[in-house]
Amino acid sequence: MTLSRPDTLRSAGAKRPEFTPLGLSLVTAIFVFAVHNATFWRIGSDVFAGHMLSFAGFIAAVFCLALAVQSVFSFPYVVKPFLAFVLILGDVTSYYMDQLGVIIDRDMIQNVMVTTVTVLHQIGSHGPTYYLRYPEAFERFKPACRTAEFKECTAAEITNAYDNTIAYTDAMLARTIDLLDQKSNLNTALIYVSDHGESLGEFGLYLHGSPYFMAPACHSTVPMVLWMSEGFKAQFNLDDACLSQQADVALSHDNLFHSLLGMLDISTRERDPALDIFAPCHTSQRVAQK
Ligand SMILES: [Zn+2]
């Protein structure tokens, strides 16, 4: 007499679909993405409004990440309990997201998706080729020196060329702020700071780059501009009246690194609060103090 083993019995009957552990993970990931995250995708499509290609890229990236995490657990005996846990977790979080509006709100998604720091490095007013630092149409002060050979120009022509670079930077900053201000779906801010100043013939000196101990004040005294949208001030709890009061305080480039971290509310031991110009101007307690 031969005893049939259970799997032999099953193979005689109707065939159940067989999934490899990885296949099972893939199906679960698709299910969780499609069914459990409707609110997440709705808010996401709102944040990415008009940039559907970026949104599709973001979805693909999150999907690959989810699949990568699941694939770690994709081996026999572990895969099923793990995927059951994923499905239950997905159910619970989507319930709270949909019913109670907690877990993830628009700001949180926007933070993750589009918080970005863009560095614009223009050559500004860096000499000696001042005339190359602005388009000809922006030549407001004339006649302007149009060569790097200063000895071929008068002092007034050199100063005119320099002043044109300042006027052009001014217009460029105004345009950039307008552009940021129009992004009503984003909370935006701009910090502008020069790296050094220039001499324009004072003490017989031109240009920049003299050793620090003998450099005139105009080489090391530079402007800084800060602009923040209303949304940015609200999101990061920044009091602009408090910041305006500090406008005349002497700052240095040393403040920049720590202030950028403070401005974006990034908690790290690298941030020295004494050098963070935003530290005294948060309207409420920082959320995460580390
Ligand atoms: Zn420079």
Residues whose N, C-alpha, C, O or C-beta is under 5 A from the ligand:
A	BS01	ZN	H126 D195
